[in-house]
């Protein structure tokens, strides 16, 4: 009884048993009678033959049922390797080797054409030699003239006929990648001059030492001091940088910059270790104030994108406790002046305080040595020189 109930449950769920049989010779309709519940079921089963192309130049295929002769069709292409759609196009297509129909297969540029971006520049931009579409890769290709001896630079030089880049011939030979140009030195110099602190100067000197330590750099400084510096202040700035580079070349960058912190603290060293020209930190306030009297100047060179400027900031501290502050700048657009601003000043310990008449205050730690006033904690006005 339990078995009968179980079998009926399976049939109720559709799990019938029995063999499927074709009832007619040319029909694909099959019938099954369940041996448990006698329920009749039908299904259609075609014994398909293989797919075959209908014609040699067509991709339409057909197959036939072996019993009832019913047919069905489909399209199946035989895609060949990609080819260009046209002579001046980079569009790829795959042609069918049977019916010649095509399907898109992407693009394939041929980056073999180079063209100059401007008449007076040597920067070239790559382009596709088929469709002329511009790419993103750039390269520099100079049109060099012949080598000529230069008495000023004391080495043969040659100039690009397109962009006027001038390179110096290296004594040790090497390829073009080893050559240093006047423009490379100029860019490296301004890169160093844009540093805001001694650590930045050290890092930028290290990055540009191959260029700045080249013997031609010495003559570069002679040229800019004589021909390009707008005034004596700018000339002094270039002289100071040239001297620093020469020291770093002779002694090594790390050697020159390693004692920097000790040298800065030495400006305010105790009396027991100070040199005769130093102002000891224990000096009486009146004596220290007297050494601050006078006209001080801070020089700041700037450049960006071919634009250059030199800013001289002046501060005059008078014995009566008043000061005057102004700046002068010289750039490609000519000179300009800002200020003057006035106020009162005072010094306590190692701190100089400037109280401007407009209510703003500037207080900085100060150290003195000879004709130099040093503001060690300031990111911009660090070194001042006494000019009177």
Secondary structure, 3 states (H helix, E strand, C coil): CHHHHHHHHHHHCCCCCCCCEECCCCCCEEEEECCCCCCEEEEECCCECCCEECCCCCCEEEEEECCCCCEEEEECCCEEEEEECCCCCCEEEEEECCCCCEEEEEECCCEEEEEECCCCCCEEEEEECCCCCEEEEEEECCCECCCEEECCCCEEEEEECCCCCEEECCCCCCCHHHCEEHHHHHHHHHHHHCCCCHHHHHHHHHHCHHHHCCCHHHHHHHHHHHHHCCCHHHHHHHHHHHHHHHHHHHHCHHHHHHCHHHHHHHCCCCCCCCCCCECCCCCCHHHHHHHHCEEEEEEEEEEECCEEEEEEEEEEECCCCEEEEEEEEEECCEEEEEEEEEEEEEEECCEEEEEECCCCEEEEECEEECCEEECCCCCCCCEEEECC
